[in-house]
């Protein structure tokens, strides 16, 4: 009988421990989730036009999103996180999340960061990095030749271009 009472007390202690552990884990999970808030906002340029496709990233993480067609965005972040907004041709904007969870971001043009690029047959390169031969022919120059063959239009205007004459051969 004595042994039964001890076994029963041990089983009750195990159940109490399990229930306490479950309650602790639930409260810990709620505390962690309570820190994440949904941040919404709109991104515009200097002229108050929405900017679609802006990259929004939480600084120091890989968590991010993009703005939609109307410049709207939604992201989950904690108070104290820094959001970075970047877009080609615009200055990067950093915004610290404080008490406000609705943001209005105005991005300014950054003409200095734009470089001329040249599209080549196998990718793109900066014009300043281009070391191979590239020829440029103006459309007006090409239109002076009365032909529909592009090779003929370019002959004599770009180095290495030869006009080919296509002949129909009958057998």
C-alpha positions as CSV (number, residue, x, y, z in Angstrom):
1,X,0.0,0.0,0.0
2,X,2.9,2.3,0.9
3,X,4.5,1.6,-2.4
4,X,1.3,2.4,-4.3
5,X,1.1,5.9,-2.6
6,X,4.7,6.6,-3.6
7,X,4.2,5.6,-7.2
8,X,1.0,7.6,-7.3
9,X,2.8,10.7,-6.0
10,X,5.6,10.3,-8.5
11,X,3.1,10.1,-11.4
12,X,1.3,13.2,-10.1
13,X,4.6,15.1,-9.9
14,X,5.4,14.0,-13.5
15,X,2.0,15.2,-14.7
16,X,2.4,18.5,-12.9
17,X,5.9,19.0,-14.3
18,X,4.6,18.3,-17.9
19,X,1.7,20.7,-17.5
20,X,4.0,23.4,-16.0
21,X,6.5,22.9,-18.9
22,X,3.7,23.2,-21.5
23,X,2.4,26.4,-19.9
24,X,5.9,27.9,-19.7
25,X,6.6,27.1,-23.4
26,X,3.3,28.6,-24.5
27,X,4.0,31.8,-22.6
28,X,7.5,32.0,-23.9
29,X,6.2,31.5,-27.5
30,X,3.6,34.3,-27.0
31,X,6.4,36.6,-25.7
32,X,8.5,36.0,-28.7
33,X,5.6,36.5,-31.1
34,X,4.4,39.6,-29.3
35,X,7.6,41.3,-30.3
36,X,7.0,41.0,-34.1
37,X,4.6,43.6,-35.4
38,X,3.2,44.0,-38.9
39,X,4.7,47.1,-40.5
40,X,2.8,48.6,-43.5
41,X,3.5,51.6,-45.6
42,X,3.8,53.3,-48.9
43,X,6.9,54.3,-50.9
44,X,6.9,57.3,-53.2
45,X,9.5,59.5,-55.0
46,X,10.0,63.2,-54.8
47,X,7.0,63.9,-57.0
48,X,4.7,61.7,-54.8
49,X,4.5,58.9,-57.4
50,X,4.5,55.4,-56.0
51,X,7.5,53.2,-56.7
52,X,6.9,49.5,-57.4
53,X,9.6,46.9,-56.8
54,X,11.5,48.6,-54.0
55,X,13.5,46.1,-52.0
56,X,12.8,46.2,-48.2
57,X,15.1,44.3,-45.9
58,X,15.5,44.1,-42.1
59,X,19.1,45.2,-41.6
60,X,21.3,42.3,-40.4
61,X,18.9,39.6,-41.5
62,X,17.7,38.0,-44.7
63,X,14.1,38.8,-44.1
64,X,12.7,41.1,-46.7
65,X,9.9,42.0,-49.2
66,X,9.2,44.2,-52.1
67,X,6.7,47.0,-52.7
68,X,3.7,46.3,-55.0
69,X,2.6,48.2,-58.1
70,X,1.1,51.0,-55.9
71,X,4.2,51.3,-53.7
72,X,2.6,49.5,-50.8
73,X,4.4,47.0,-48.6
74,X,3.9,44.8,-45.6
75,X,6.6,43.2,-43.4
76,X,6.9,41.7,-40.0
77,X,9.5,43.4,-37.8
78,X,10.2,44.1,-34.1
79,X,10.5,47.4,-32.4
80,X,14.1,48.5,-32.7
81,X,14.7,46.9,-36.1
82,X,16.0,49.0,-39.0
83,X,14.4,48.7,-42.4
84,X,16.5,49.4,-45.5
85,X,14.7,50.5,-48.7
86,X,16.7,50.3,-51.9
87,X,15.9,50.8,-55.6
88,X,18.1,51.3,-58.7
89,X,18.7,55.0,-59.3
90,X,17.5,56.0,-55.8
91,X,19.3,56.7,-52.6
92,X,19.0,53.9,-50.0
93,X,16.8,54.9,-47.1
94,X,17.1,53.4,-43.6
95,X,14.2,53.7,-41.1
96,X,14.3,52.6,-37.4
97,X,11.1,51.0,-36.3
98,X,9.8,52.7,-33.2
99,X,6.2,53.1,-32.0
100,X,4.7,53.8,-35.5
101,X,3.8,50.7,-37.5
102,X,2.6,52.7,-40.6
103,X,5.4,54.2,-42.6
104,X,5.5,56.7,-45.4
105,X,8.9,56.6,-47.2
106,X,10.0,59.2,-49.7
107,X,13.0,58.1,-51.9
108,X,15.2,60.6,-53.7
109,X,16.9,60.2,-57.1
110,X,20.6,59.4,-57.0
111,X,22.0,60.4,-60.4
112,X,25.6,59.7,-59.2
113,X,25.0,55.9,-58.9
114,X,23.8,55.5,-62.4
115,X,26.4,54.4,-64.9
116,X,26.2,53.9,-68.6
117,X,26.0,50.2,-69.5
118,X,26.5,48.4,-72.8
119,X,24.5,45.4,-73.6
120,X,26.7,42.8,-75.3
121,X,25.7,39.4,-76.8
122,X,26.5,37.5,-73.6
123,X,25.6,39.9,-70.8
124,X,26.0,43.6,-69.7
125,X,29.1,45.6,-68.8
126,X,29.8,49.1,-67.7
127,X,30.8,51.3,-70.6
128,X,34.1,52.3,-68.8
129,X,35.0,48.6,-68.3
130,X,34.5,47.7,-72.0
131,X,37.9,46.9,-73.7
132,X,36.9,45.0,-76.8
133,X,35.9,46.6,-80.0
134,X,32.3,47.9,-80.1
135,X,31.0,49.9,-83.0
136,X,28.1,52.3,-82.8
137,X,26.2,53.3,-85.9
138,X,23.4,56.0,-85.8
139,X,20.0,55.1,-87.3
140,X,20.2,58.1,-89.6
141,X,23.4,56.8,-91.2
142,X,21.8,53.3,-91.7
143,X,18.6,54.8,-93.3
144,X,20.7,56.5,-96.1
145,X,21.2,53.1,-97.7
146,X,18.2,52.0,-99.8
147,X,18.1,48.3,-98.8
148,X,16.2,46.1,-96.3
149,X,19.3,44.0,-95.6
150,X,20.9,45.0,-92.3
151,X,24.4,43.8,-93.4
152,X,24.2,46.1,-96.4
153,X,23.2,49.0,-94.2
154,X,26.2,48.4,-91.9
155,X,28.8,47.8,-94.6
156,X,31.5,50.5,-94.5
157,X,30.1,52.0,-91.3
158,X,31.2,49.4,-88.7
159,X,34.6,47.6,-88.8
160,X,34.4,43.9,-89.7
161,X,30.9,43.9,-91.1
162,X,30.5,42.5,-94.6
163,X,27.4,42.6,-96.6
164,X,26.3,39.3,-97.9
165,X,24.3,38.9,-101.1
166,X,21.9,36.0,-101.0
167,X,21.2,34.4,-104.3
168,X,18.6,31.8,-105.0
169,X,20.2,28.9,-106.8
170,X,18.0,26.5,-108.7
171,X,19.1,22.9,-109.1
